[in-house]
Amino acid sequence: MDSRERWDDPEEALRVALDGLQTGIWTAMPGIIQSFSDGAVTATVQLAIKGIVHAPDGTAQFVNLPLLVDVPVHFPRGGGCTLTFPVANGDECLVVFAARCIDAWWQSGGVQPPIEPRVHDLSDGFAFVGFFSQATKISGISTVSTQLRSNDGATFIDLNPTSQKVKIVAPGGFDVVTPLATFSNGVTITGLLTFIGGMVGSAVSGAAAVFNGVLNVIGQITANGKRVDDTHTHNGVQPGTGNSGNVN
């Protein structure tokens, strides 16, 4: 059917018109982060599906769509808390396009009128970072627990509802910055326990640790190079009521 026949058919003409209208309605598209502004919390995004340009001679060519700039980036948040993560160039995302112009809302927040009449426009996208194509997908996703993890899986926090345990794997170390850490029950340390400096608010000035209650030590105790457990000896021992000398 040539073009004249299509326009002579009302049903076909309506279909062509609707198809043309739909091509200008943007809903959601995969994208690739080109840059991220942590100050504005926005990104520049290249849409990952090419557009089609038709030449006057009827030929068609696939081309990259224009870069989307100042795209608000989504981070899960609520109740005064936000989960953030690094956003790097090359990260894949899903850009969701608002039904109306978001410019006034983006600038001022709250409830705002649309300052332009555009609908489902490329200018009104939101970037949801975290989608994976098969080329960039991660592996080793746990099917039994919730994890906050690095992409390579080497570092993670694991919350397992079945065992009711939280596991932290941190090859580079685990730092806790707080004036007080409270443990409600027993603590097991399989490696070296080292105190550096006295504890703030310690009952004994300059003490590195204060124990309330019975301290049961199985093994050798050394203080400043001297053994002070049940096998240590003293020098200068004299019969009578005098005190013994220092620990050997």
C-alpha positions in Angstrom: 0.0 0.0 0.0 1.5 3.3 -1.1 1.2 6.6 0.9 -1.8 7.8 -1.2 -3.7 4.6 -0.5 -3.0 4.9 3.2 -4.4 8.3 3.4 -7.5 7.3 1.4 -8.2 4.7 4.1 -9.5 6.5 7.2 -8.7 3.6 9.5 -5.1 3.3 8.2 -4.7 7.1 8.4 -5.9 7.1 12.0 -3.4 4.4 12.9 -0.5 6.3 11.3 -1.5 9.4 13.1 -1.7 7.6 16.5 1.7 5.9 15.8 3.2 9.3 15.2 1.7 10.7 18.4 3.0 7.8 20.4 6.6 8.4 19.2 6.6 11.7 21.1 5.3 10.2 24.4 8.2 9.3 26.6 7.5 6.9 29.6 10.7 5.1 30.6 14.1 4.3 29.0 17.3 2.6 30.1 20.2 5.0 30.3 23.9 5.3 31.1 25.3 7.8 33.6 27.7 10.3 31.9 28.4 12.4 35.0 27.0 12.9 38.5 26.8 16.0 40.7 26.7 15.1 44.4 26.0 18.8 45.2 22.8 19.0 43.0 22.1 15.3 43.3 21.6 15.2 39.5 23.1 13.4 36.6 23.8 13.8 32.9 22.4 10.7 31.2 22.8 9.2 27.7 19.6 7.2 26.8 20.7 3.6 25.9 18.1 3.2 23.1 18.8 5.0 19.9 16.3 7.2 18.0 15.4 7.0 14.3 16.0 9.9 11.9 14.2 9.8 8.6 15.9 11.5 5.6 13.9 13.3 2.9 14.6 10.4 0.5 12.8 8.0 2.9 15.9 6.3 4.3 16.2 5.9 8.1 19.3 6.1 10.4 19.7 5.2 14.1 21.3 8.0 16.1 22.0 8.7 19.8 19.3 10.8 21.5 20.4 14.1 23.0 22.1 13.9 26.4 19.6 14.5 29.3 21.0 17.1 31.8 20.1 17.9 35.4 18.2 14.6 35.8 17.3 14.1 39.5 18.8 10.9 40.8 16.8 8.7 43.1 18.2 7.5 46.5 15.8 5.5 48.8 14.9 7.7 51.7 12.2 8.4 54.3 11.7 9.6 57.9 14.9 11.6 57.9 17.1 8.8 56.7 18.6 8.2 53.2 20.5 5.3 51.7 23.2 6.8 49.5 25.8 5.1 47.3 28.5 6.3 44.8 27.2 7.0 41.3 29.9 6.6 38.7 30.2 7.3 35.0 29.0 4.2 33.1 26.5 3.1 35.7 23.3 1.9 34.2 19.9 3.4 35.2 16.3 3.6 34.3 15.0 7.1 33.4 11.3 7.6 34.2 9.7 10.6 32.5 7.1 12.6 34.4 3.7 13.3 32.9 4.1 17.1 33.3 6.8 19.7 33.5 8.8 19.2 36.8 10.9 22.4 36.6 9.1 24.4 39.3 8.9 21.5 41.7 12.6 20.7 41.1 13.6 24.3 42.0 11.3 24.9 44.9 9.8 21.6 46.1 6.2 21.5 47.4 3.2 21.6 45.2 3.8 23.7 42.1 2.0 24.5 38.8 3.7 23.3 35.6 5.5 26.3 34.1 5.4 24.7 30.6 2.7 22.7 28.9 5.0 19.8 27.9 3.7 16.2 28.5 5.9 13.1 28.9 8.9 15.1 27.7 12.6 14.1 27.6 13.2 17.2 29.8 11.3 15.7 32.8 13.2 12.5 33.6 14.2 10.9 37.0 17.2 8.5 37.1 16.8 5.3 39.1 20.4 3.9 39.4 20.8 0.2 39.9 19.4 -1.6 36.8 21.7 -4.1 35.1 22.0 -5.2 31.5 23.3 -8.7 31.0 26.7 -7.2 30.1 27.1 -5.5 33.5 25.1 -7.7 35.9 26.6 -8.8 39.1 26.9 -12.4 40.3 26.6 -14.2 43.6 23.3 -12.6 44.7 22.1 -14.2 48.0 18.7 -15.9 47.7 18.3 -16.3 51.5 19.4 -13.0 52.9 19.4 -9.2 52.4 22.8 -7.7 51.7 24.4 -4.3 51.3 27.5 -5.3 49.3 30.2 -4.2 46.9 29.6 -5.4 43.3 32.4 -7.9 43.6 30.9 -9.4 46.8 34.1 -9.0 48.8 32.6 -6.6 51.3 29.1 -6.9 52.6 26.6 -6.6 55.4 24.3 -9.7 55.5 21.0 -9.9 57.3 19.6 -13.4 57.4 16.0 -13.8 58.5 16.3 -17.6 58.9 19.3 -17.6 61.2 18.4 -14.2 62.7 22.0 -13.1 62.3 23.7 -10.1 60.9 27.1 -10.8 59.4 29.7 -8.2 58.4 32.6 -9.0 56.1 35.1 -6.2 55.7 38.5 -7.1 54.5 39.7 -3.5 54.9 38.6 -3.2 58.5 35.5 -2.2 60.5 35.5 1.2 62.3 32.9 2.3 64.9 32.9 6.0 65.8 30.8 6.5 68.9 31.3 7.6 72.5 29.8 4.4 73.8 29.1 0.9 72.3 26.8 -1.3 74.4 26.5 -5.1 74.0 23.5 -6.7 75.7 25.2 -10.1 76.1 28.3 -12.1 75.6 31.1 -11.0 73.2 33.6 -13.4 71.7 36.8 -12.2 70.1 38.9 -14.7 68.2 41.7 -12.3 67.3 43.8 -9.8 69.2 42.1 -7.3 71.4 44.0 -4.0 71.7 43.3 -0.9 73.8 44.8 2.4 72.6 44.4 5.2 75.2 42.1 5.4 78.1 38.3 5.2 77.9 36.4 8.5 78.2 34.6 8.6 81.5 36.6 5.8 82.9 36.2 5.3 86.7 40.0 5.1 87.0 41.9 8.1 85.6 44.1 6.9 82.6 42.7 3.4 82.7 42.4 1.6 79.4 39.7 -0.6 80.7 37.5 -1.0 83.8 35.9 -4.3 84.7 33.1 -4.5 87.2 32.7 -8.0 88.7 34.8 -11.1 88.6 37.5 -11.3 85.9 38.3 -14.9 85.0 41.5 -15.3 82.9 42.5 -18.7 81.6 46.1 -18.4 80.5 49.1 -16.1 81.1 48.8 -12.5 82.1 51.7 -10.1 81.3 52.0 -6.5 82.5 54.9 -4.3 81.2 56.8 -7.5 80.4 56.2 -9.1 83.8 54.1 -12.2 84.3 51.4 -11.5 86.9 49.5 -14.7 86.8 49.5 -17.6 89.3 53.1 -18.7 88.3 54.9 -15.4 88.8 57.6 -14.9 91.5 58.9 -12.0 93.5 62.4 -10.9 94.4 63.7 -9.7 97.7 61.5 -12.2 99.7 62.3 -12.1 103.5 60.7 -14.2 106.3 58.5 -12.2 108.6 55.9 -9.5 108.2 57.7 -7.4 105.5 56.4 -7.0 102.0 58.0 -8.8 99.2 59.9 -7.1 96.4 58.8 -6.4 92.8 57.5 -9.0 90.4 60.4 -10.7 88.6 
